[in-house]
């Protein structure tokens, strides 16, 4: 049974929301426990990379959500 695009969007948005919330929590814990002792330049690099890194795991979900419906 094929999943319609509308259903895939709902499931995808929920999955990405849960992932991003967990990702943010983990990134904040790492930032709060490990990064204060590091050089300020390293802190900037960490937070810049952590700020964009969530997009990589979400790309397959976005592609799956955008697939055309089977006829």
N, C-alpha and C positions, 0 to 999 in steps of 0.2 A: 504494500500500500504506500503510495507516494504522499509526501507531506506538502500541502499547499504553501505558497509563498507567504501568505498572511500568518499562518501558524508558525512557519520557520522564523519570521520576524519577531514574533512574541517570544518564542523559545530562545532565540539568539540574543535579544535584548535582556532577557532575564539572566541568561548564562553570562553575558558580558558584565552585567551589573554585579553579580555575585563575584566574578573573577576580579573585577576592578576594586571592589571593596576589600577583598582579602589581600590583593596585591598592595594596596595602599597601606593597610595595617602592617604588613610585613616590611615594606619599605620604610615606614615610620619607625618601627622598632629598631631596624638596622641603623637608620639615621640617628636615632636617639641614643643608642647604646655604643655603637662602634665609631661613628663619625666625630663626636666632640673632641676626641683626642688627636684627630688627624689634622694635617695642614689644611688651611682654609681653601687652597686651590683644589685639593683632593675632595674636599666637601662639595665644592661647586660642581666638580666633574661628576661625583656620585649622584647628586640630586638632579643634574641635567640628564644623565643616562637613565636614572630611575624614573624620571618624569616622562620619558619617551618609550621606554622598554615595554610598557604594557601593550603598546600597539601591535607588536610582533605576534604574540599569541592570539590576539583578537582578529587578525586578518583572515585566518581560515574560517572563523565563525561568520564574518561579514560576507566572504565569498559564498559560503553555504546559504546564507540568508538571501542573497541576491540571485541565486540560480533561477532559471525560468521554470515555470510549472510544466510538468509533463502533461501532454494532451491526451 
